[in-house]
């Protein structure tokens, strides 16, 4: 005999996933809102050029896009949180329903410029989790041969920020050969992959954006919130 009892579970807060609950969530008809971040302040930044190319594709696929320019963003903890660039970044994160992260690979890792942007985004602001449940696509540019170190790190970072990272990704080797004098990406299999990634991101964003609150609603957090409410009410009654 199997023991299917749960003596350690608070049954009031124990919810069985429901297809009906998911279908009830669909209510948005505006364009998907996508924020794009890149990881270099160089005058000719290939991560910026790739991000701009991605933005064009996203707009073609029906999304609204905004790019954050990291120039002038202070190092984490080296300025107050009300610094204008920090507030600009946080406002864009809150506005977005999905994001694109693109960093050069430097010394086998994402750049400090890129990581600083993520470090300025807290896991929570009060009760709000700015990135939780948002979709994410990751890309990198390489100065030499193709590598996946940075996109792998970005995936770990996205998971830590509680984002839904789509399966596809883009890594562009020898990026200096992949863009013309006007900063447009040349035709190639690498370009085709970028098209694939942006198409997939829009699809996942349309699928998940209205359901993100339900999908990220967790037993442990419901339990914690219930306990906090009970404590607050009991304190008032003393």
N, C-alpha and C positions, 0 to 999 in steps of 0.2 A: 504493500500500500504506500502511495505517495502522500507525504504530508504537505498539503498546499496551503497551510495556514501561514499568516504573517504576524506573529505576535509583536514584532518591533515596528510595525507600520501603523501610522495614524490613518485609519480608514476614511476619516472626513476629508483628508487631503490627498488620498490615493486615487488617481484618475487613470482610466483606461484610454489609450489613444483612440481617437474617433475620426473616421473618414468624414462623417457629417460635420464635425466641428471644423475640419479643414476647409470643406466646401463653403461653409458659412462665412469664411474670412474674406472671400474675394469681393472687393469693393472699390478698388482704385482703377481709374481709367486715364490718369495723367501719364505723361512720358516718364519712363524710368529715370531716376536721378542718379547719375554716376559721377563720383569724384575721382580724379586721376592724380596720383602723386608720383614724382620722379626724384632721382637721387643724385643730381649733380648741378653745381652752380657754374659750370664752365660756360663760356660764351657759346661754344659749339658743343652742346651736350647731346650725345646720342640717345641717352635715356629720355631727354625731353623731346627730341625729334620722334622717337618711337611712341612716346605718350601722345604727342600731337597727332600722329598718324592713327593711333587707336581712337582718339577722340573723334576724328573725322568719320571713322567707320561706325562708331557708336551712334553718332547723329544720323547717319544713313540708316541704321537699324531702328531708328525711332526714339533714341534716348536723348535726354538733356544732359549736357556735360559741363563740368567746371574743372579747371586745372589750378592746383595750388603751386605758386612759385616759392620755393624754399629759401630764396635769397633773403637775408635779413632775419630769418628765424633764429633766435638765440639758442645756445646750448641748453639742454634740459637742466633745470634747477639753477640756471645762471641769470634768470630774470623772473619777475613775478608772473603769475598766470594771467594777469590782465594786460600783458604785453600785446600790442595790436596784432602782431603776426600770429601769436598763439591764439588769440581770440578768433582771428580770421580762419585759422585751421580748424579750430573746434566747431565753429559755426558751420563750416563746410561739411565736416564729418556728420554733424547732426542733420544737416540737410539731405545727405546722400542716402540712397537705398542700396547702392552697390558701389564698389570701388575697384580701381585698377592701381596696382603697385608695380613700379618699374624702377629697378636700380642697376647701375653698372656693377660689375664684379671687380672689386679692388682687394688685392691680397687674399683672394679666395673667398671673399665675403661681401655682403652688402655694404654700401658706403655709410660713413658716419652721418652724412647729410640726410640720407634716407632714414636711418634708424632714429635720428633726432626727431623727425616728424612723428613717428609712431610713439616715441617716449613722451611727447607732449600730449598724447591722447590718453587720458586716464581710463582704467577699466570701468570706472563708474563716476558719475557726477551726481551726488545725492543718490536718488533712487534710479537714475537713468544710466544705462550702459550704452555709451555712444556707438559702439561698433557691433554689439551683440545681434546676431541674426542677419546682418547685412551680407550680401554676396561679395565675393572677392575674386579677381583674376590677377595672376602674377606673371611678370615678365622680367627679363634681364637682357642687358647688352654686354658683350665681351670685346675686349681689345684684341684678343687672339683667338685660339681655337674654341669651339663650343664647350660650354660648361653648364652644369645645372646646380652648382653650389648655392648660388644666390636665390634661385626660385625655390629650392628646397628649404632654405632658411626663411624665406618669406612665407612659405606654407606653415612652418612651425609658428611664426609670429602671428599669422592670421588665426591659427587655432587658439593661440593664447589670448587673442583679442575676441574670441568667441564668434568668429565670422565663418560663413559657409563658403569655402574656397572651391571653385569649380574644378572639374577634373583636368581640363586642358590648360596649357601654359605655353609661353614663348621664350626661347633663348636664341638671341641673334649673335652669331660669332663674327669677328672682324667687322664690327658695325661700321667702321669708317669706309668700307667698300659697299655698304648696302643703301646709302643715301646719295641722292644727286646734289648738284650745287644749289638747288632751291630748297633743300632740306626734306624732300619727299623720298619715301622709301621706294627703291627700285623693285620691279617685278622679280619674284623668286619664290621658291618653296617656303622661305622664311616669312615672306610677306603673306603668303597664303595661310600660314599658321596663325599669324596675327588676326587675319580675317576670321578664321575659325574661332579663336579665343573670344573675340568681341561679340560674335554672333551667339556663342554659347552663354556668355555673361548676360546678355539681354534676356535670353530665354529663361535662365535660372532666376534672374531678378523678377521677371514677370510672374514666374511660378511661385516664388517664395515671399515676396515683399509683404503681401497682406497676411501671410500666415506666420511671419517671423515671431510675433509675440506668443502665439500658441505653441509653435515649435520649440521655443526656448523657455517655456514655462516648466519649471522643474519642481519635483516633489520636495527636495531639500530646501529650496527657497520659499516654497509655499509654507513649509513647516516653520522655517525661521520667521517668516512674516507673521504667521499665526501666533507664534510664541511671543514675539515683540508686541503684537496688539494686545494679547492677554496680559502681559506684564504692565503695559501702559494703562489699560483699563483698571487693573487691580490696584495700581498705584493711586489712581484718581479716587478709588473708592475707600482708600484708607483715611 
